[in-house]
Amino acid sequence: MVVDTDLDHLSRIYLALLHRNYKTEACNNPQEIKERMKRFKPSLIILHKKEYESIKDHLKIPAIVFGEEAEVKLNDGDSFFKKPVPLEQLTKKIEEIIF
């Protein structure tokens, strides 16, 4: 699942994952994260650090967090990428987590 209010960035990541045959859900409304996670049951979530900080204590799946700077305390197993997320590095990290 990919969450970002920046539609250009969201579309870029979402389409890259779809082209690599990942089953992917995109969300541009952070208030819908919990509802979509219940419905979609993702293996991991990719989201901006602002949204991550609001839900990280309740996450039970790995997260890939992005932002302008890395000043965020991550849960064990979660990863950070500087925005814009480099797609090749992102897919490599997803493969490490999923497989």
N, C-alpha and C positions, 0 to 999 in steps of 0.2 A: 504494500500500500504506500502511495506517495501523497504527501500533504504539503501544499505550498500555496500561499495567497498570490504569489507572483505567477501569473498564468503562463508567461513565456518559459520560465524555468520549469514549472510543473509539466508543461507539454513536452519540453525537451527530454526530461527524464522519463516520463510516461511512455512516449513513443520509442525511445531507445530500448526500454525494457520489453515493450510489445514486440519490437522487431527481433529481439533475442528470444522470443517465445516464452517470456515470463507471464504468468497470469497476474495481471496488475489492475489495481483499483486506484483511481486518482480522485483527490478531494481538494478543493480550494477553500473550503470553509472549516476552520479549525474547531468550531463548535460541534461538528459532525463526526469527529474522530472516534469517540467511544462507540457511538451507534454503528458506524461503518465497520469498526473492528469486530463488534459482536456479530454482525451480519456476514462479513467477508472472511473472518478468521485468518488473517494474513500470517505468514511465516516470519515476516519482519516488516518494519515500518521505516520509511524514509521521510524525514520531516525537518523543518526549520528549528533552530535551537530555542526560539521563543515558545513554540508549541511543545517541544520536548520537555522543557523545564516545567511546564504546567501538568504534564502527565507522567513524568519519568518514575515517580514513586509507585505508580499503579501498573507500569508496563510489565508484562510477563513474557514478552517476545523481544528479540534483539532489535536495536534501532541504529539507523545510520542518520546522523545529525549533520546538518549543514548550516552555515552562517557566514557572516563576514569576518568573524574572528573566533578563535577557539576557546574563548573564556567561558567555558561551561563544564561543570562537573558531570562526567558521564557515569552511568551504571557500568558494572563489569560486563565486558563483551560488546559494548556499544562503541561506535566509531564516529569520528568527526571528519568532515571534508569542508574546505573553504569553498564558498559560493563564488562563481558558478562551479558546480560539481563536475569534475573531469569524468566523462562517461566511461572510459576504459577502466579507470581505477575503481569507479563505482561498481561496475559489473564484476570485476575481479573480487572485490570485497563481498558482494552478494554471493558469489560462488563459494567463497571461503565459509560463509555463514550457513548457507543452505545445504551444501554438499559435504 
